[in-house]
Amino acid sequence: MIKKTKNIIAWLQSKATILKIVSNPKNGTIKIYNKKGKIIIKKTNLTKEQVKTVEESLLRYATKKLSETNNRQNEKFDPMIS
């Protein structure tokens, strides 16, 4: 069984802007990419708790999670569901 260490989150903003957030609690990093794939924000040296707090805040207020570390990997992404 392969354990995932990264979470990928799509952040849907106004004017059809989509940002991709890649977080890695194990490495303590969060990277935010624009739609062209360029890193626009990069945070490093975070604790697992800090990464988890940021992920929870984003999920609660602005995002749809595409992949998770639990067993819900077979869910299909539907951008129309928030």
N, C-alpha and C positions, 0 to 999 in steps of 0.2 A: 504494500500500500504506500503510495506516494503522499507525503504530507506537504501541502502547499504553504509557502512562507510569504507569498505576496497576495495582496488584495487589490483588485482593480475596480475603480468606481468611476462612473460617468456622471459628470456634473453638468446638468442641463441648465443653461442660463438663458436670459432673454435674448431676443433677436437671433434665435437658432444657433447660439454659440454652445459648443460642447467642449468641456475640458475633461481630460482623463487624469485621474489621480491614481498613482501606484504607491501603495504603502507596504512597507516590509517591517513588521514589528521586531523580527529577529535581528535585523541589521539596524533598526532605529532610524529608518529613512522614510520620508514622504516626498514624492515628486509630482508636480502638476505640469501637464503638457497641454499646449494649445492644439487646435485641430490640424496644424501642420506638423505636429510631432516635436516641436521645440519645447524644451524645459523652460517654464516661466517662473516656477518657484521650486526650490530644493531645500529641504530641511534635513539635517543629519544629526547624529549623536543624540537622538531622542531615546527616552526609555520606552519599554513596551507599554507602560501605562499611558505615557504621553501620546503615543501613536494610537492606542485604543481610544483615548478621549477625543482626539481629532476625528477619527473615523466615525465614532458615534455621533458627534456633532454634525458632521457632514451628512450622514445618513438620515438623521432626524430632520434636518432643515432644508437640504438642497439636492439630494442625489438619489440615484438608483444603483444599487450594488450589482456588478456583473459577475463577480466570482467571490466565493466565500471559502473559508477554511473548514467549514462543517460539511455535512452530507447533502447540501442543497445544490450541488454542482450541476444537476441535470435540468434545473429550471431554465426556461428559455427567456431571454431578454426581450421585453416588450417596452419600447420607449414611450408608449401611450399610457403606461401605468406608472404612477408616481408613488 
